[in-house]
Amino acid sequence: MPDLSYDTALPLNPVTDVLGERDGVVLARCSYDNAEGSRAEGYLVFPSGALLAGDELAGVIYQHSTGGREAFLPEAIQVAEAGGIALSLAIADTGDPVRNLRESIFAIRRGADLLTSYGVDRLGCVGHSTGAMMAGTVSGIDRRFRCFVFDSGMSGMSIFYRETSYPEIARRREAMTPAEYEPLLALMEPYDCVHFVGDAAPAALLFQSAWFDQSVSRESCERFFAAGSEPKEFRWYDTGHVINEVAAYTDRARFLAQWLDLPGLPDRLRART
């Protein structure tokens, strides 16, 4: 297994830039020192006054690879409307696939450091696609999280690089000889989330997959779920890779509300649909 430990005493040096406030919810750009590489950047969303109150709060860290840090922003706002704090991140994009994995994993864990410094005492994590795989790896090594949601995830990035027809990855694969490509996959394979989700307990797991996903095979989705520890749920939706079915949002809100003690979260979703 790769060494994904880091010095938890490292300062975060957080910087927040408030962009606006509406109906008791504050939206801010946020950055903080990662354990490796560049500073992590995202959006921090919280109820007015929450960062000063010192109350015990629920927190959710989101990481989206297809749509970046803005893709989960509506759901992050709903978490804040329900009384929690949310951090919405993107995937690291350094040009080095292995470095991307490490920095993305650490961004989630350092995000947990940030939210707990604001008084969060119960954490959830939601990842989409590559973000789901990063969350899957975190699930086996970080005990601060009560629950994880894996949206369009699969068994791991080395498998994704081997199987997918996603154009950017397919071009990379075609541009390299097997003698060049296989060592890259070997470097990525130890980070594959399928090795970690079996150790996620006692955290609860929700797997959300799409019947018509052209980027992720059904078999890999099922292997990912089979590897996960209990308690766990698996839901399928009639969409492509970006799961935009209302039922998926509802299922996610219900799951987070249950495990993070945020009973108002499903109500906030219904108010917007």
Salt bridges, closest charged atoms under 4 A:
ASP17 OD2 - ARG29 NH1 3.32
ASP23 OD2 - ARG22 NH1 2.95
ASP33 OD1 - ARG39 NH1 2.57
GLU36 OE2 - ARG102 NH2 2.69
GLU75 OE2 - ARG252 NH2 2.59
GLU81 OE1 - ARG268 NE 3.15
GLU81 OE2 - ARG272 NH2 2.38
GLU103 OE2 - ARG99 NE 2.61
ASP113 OD2 - ARG110 NH1 3.32
ASP113 OD1 - ARG144 NH1 2.49
ASP121 OD1 - ARG122 NH1 2.94
ASP142 OD2 - ARG109 NE 2.99
ASP142 OD2 - ARG144 NH2 2.79
ASP151 OD1 - HIS128 ND1 3.49
ASP151 OD2 - ARG252 NH1 3.23
GLU163 OE2 - ARG223 NH2 3.67
GLU182 OE2 - ARG162 NH1 3.08
GLU189 OE2 - HIS195 NE2 2.58
ASP213 OD2 - HIS241 ND1 2.73
GLU233 OE1 - ARG235 NH2 3.24
GLU233 OE1 - ARG254 NH2 3.07
ASP267 OD1 - ARG270 NH2 2.19
